[in-house]
Amino acid sequence: MKKNNTWISFTFEWNSLIKDLIRCSWAIVLAAIIAWMGIHVYETSVYTPTYVSSAVLVVRSKVGISGAYSNLTASAEMAKIFTKVFKQNSMKKLAAENLGLDSFDGTIETSVKGSTNMLNISVKADEPELAFQLLTSILEVYPKVSDAVFTDAVINIISEPQMPSYPANSALITYRKHIILLAMAFEAAIVILLSLLRETVKEEKGFSGKIDSKLLGIVPHERPHLSFKEILQKKKRALLINDPYSSLKFTEDYQKLATKLEYINKNNGKKVITITSVAENEGKSTVAANLAIALSNRGYKIALLDLDVHKPSLYKIFDFYDEIKNDFSDVLSSKIGIGNFRFFRYRKSDLLIAFNKKTYSNSAELFKGHYFEDCILTLREQMDFVIIDTPPTSVSADAITLSTYSDSTLIVVRTDCVPVRDINDTILSIADAGGNLEGCILNNVYKPFTLFGQMGADERGGYGYGNYYGYSKYSKSSSLTEVLDEGFSADLLDDMNSKKED
């Protein structure tokens, strides 16, 4: 597809399509209800049932084979004439008088079957009994009229009239179920069409043609492993790479991203990395946490900062709900110095986390001035990597501001979540502010739909990546984080450095 939207593109991704159908199931059900109500309104307000009683007659001559009207052609001509005779007002008047009615409340229709002498006659009326009675009366009185037209004509009944059991114009009512199903199918087709036309990044191969930035890596879709108790309590568990239930594919892709950041750091000296997204719930905080863990597992000193002062979430990801005496917002607001701030060490590793639980409506003042810049410089000097989790750009401009203090900025793009134009606008805003955009990370990528893949094997017949069930050195850890007894001091850094050398 061209980026100027000259061409309309259809992007098919099976998971996105299924989710759209499930998400819009209410609209499909509503279409069925509207169709049913429309049929009901038509039936009660507009619809007038019409009943039809029919009979088949055969017209022939009284004379023998040598008579003038004994051949089939002549009989057919007589049948055509009788189609007009049966519609005469005199016939209707006689039939009504025969029933003791003041008028003939029905409609007579006649026709000849092809070139034969067989005559179809039917009567339409508003009531089934009336239609049957009027036709029966016509068949009783027609000799009085027919004898006046053809004295030698004989009309025999070969199909007696029957009492109609349902209206002749009840197609809409009869096919009520079909119409409702058709309405549901039509609504589903609209949902599918809108899903195919929606301009979002739905898969990896569609990224380069839509987004004005390079794709740094992908994060596959991963389902959290929840216990039955957690499901009942509706708890959420963060998707971390050291979770004993994390799949090998999920872990390996984060290791690939960590390798790229490691390569960028060695070649360009980029330490401070800002991670943001366009909208909420795109997984930027989870990506920041996993990248920090992956880099710390390689022996790097990592500082992970939660600078999302609008909706902080790192403490939830690391399952740290205990009360803290100070959070990193106190450093930002100059209440305490960076040297006195107590970080949280993650599982006795070299990953230090600066949790933040406070929210600020006016966050712009926190990131202005030399004080914040000095904090970043201090962390840059002491740590190997500084990873900053920021609020989404649709919520606040903090990420744009923080990108100017960073060496690299990464945008987390969740598949089929944010319109392409919004992502490109964010990329342009970071460039205009002077930030260095390193690339994008495509999150929650589903594997392509294949028959073997859905059965647990890939297209080559080999089984896919499984999960680690309990084979992790962290599986029996009593806690994820511990509060450091000392602040961000030289002694702490010396301890981390000596540990690294050992």
PEZIPE-V398656 format. One record per backbone hydrogen bond with DSSP energy under -1.0 kcal/mol. NH is the residue of the N-H (numbers start at 1). CO is the residue of the C=O. If there is no record, write none. Layout:
((NH CO) (NH CO))
This chain:
((5 2) (11 196) (17 13) (18 14) (19 15) (20 16) (21 17) (22 18) (23 19) (24 20) (25 22) (28 24) (29 25) (30 26) (31 27) (32 28) (33 29) (34 30) (35 31) (36 32) (37 33) (38 34) (39 35) (40 36) (41 37) (42 38) (43 39) (44 40) (45 41) (47 42) (51 125) (53 123) (55 121) (56 159) (57 119) (58 156) (59 117) (60 154) (62 152) (67 64) (70 67) (75 71) (76 72) (77 73) (78 74) (79 75) (80 76) (81 77) (82 78) (83 79) (84 81) (85 81) (86 82) (88 85) (92 88) (93 89) (94 90) (95 91) (96 92) (97 93) (98 94) (99 95) (101 96) (105 103) (106 104) (107 124) (109 122) (111 120) (113 118) (114 112) (116 113) (119 57) (120 111) (121 55) (122 109) (123 53) (124 107) (125 51) (131 127) (132 128) (133 129) (134 130) (135 131) (136 132) (137 133) (138 134) (139 135) (141 137) (142 138) (144 141) (146 142) (147 143) (150 146) (154 60) (156 58) (158 56) (159 56) (168 50) (174 170) (175 171) (176 173) (179 175) (180 176) (181 177) (182 178) (183 179) (184 180) (185 181) (186 182) (187 183) (188 184) (189 185) (190 186) (191 187) (192 188) (193 189) (194 190) (195 191) (196 192) (197 193) (198 194) (200 198) (207 204) (210 207) (211 207) (213 211) (216 440) (217 440) (219 442) (221 445) (231 227) (232 228) (233 229) (235 230) (240 238) (243 240) (246 243) (248 466) (251 247) (252 248) (253 249) (254 250) (255 251) (256 252) (257 253) (258 254) (259 255) (260 256) (261 257) (262 258) (263 259) (264 260) (265 261) (266 262) (267 263) (268 264) (269 265) (273 386) (274 408) (275 388) (276 410) (287 283) (288 284) (289 285) (290 286) (291 287) (292 288) (293 289) (294 290) (295 291) (296 292) (297 293) (299 296) (300 295) (302 350) (303 385) (304 352) (305 387) (306 354) (307 305) (307 389) (309 307) (317 313) (318 314) (319 316) (320 315) (328 355) (330 327) (332 328) (333 329) (334 331) (335 330) (336 330) (340 337) (344 353) (345 482) (346 351) (347 480) (349 346) (352 302) (353 344) (354 304) (360 309) (366 363) (374 370) (375 371) (376 372) (377 373) (378 374) (379 375) (380 376) (381 377) (382 378) (383 379) (384 301) (385 301) (386 271) (387 303) (388 273) (389 305) (390 275) (393 277) (394 278) (395 392) (396 392) (401 397) (402 398) (403 399) (404 401) (405 402) (407 272) (408 272) (409 436) (410 274) (411 439) (412 276) (413 441) (415 443) (416 201) (420 199) (423 419) (424 420) (425 421) (426 422) (427 423) (428 424) (429 425) (430 426) (431 427) (432 428) (433 429) (435 430) (438 409) (439 409) (440 214) (441 411) (442 217) (443 413) (445 219) (454 450) (456 453) (457 452) (458 462) (461 458) (464 456) (468 246) (475 472) (477 474) (482 345) (484 343) (489 487) (493 489) (494 490) (495 491) (496 492) (497 493) (498 494) (499 495) (500 496) (501 497) (502 498))
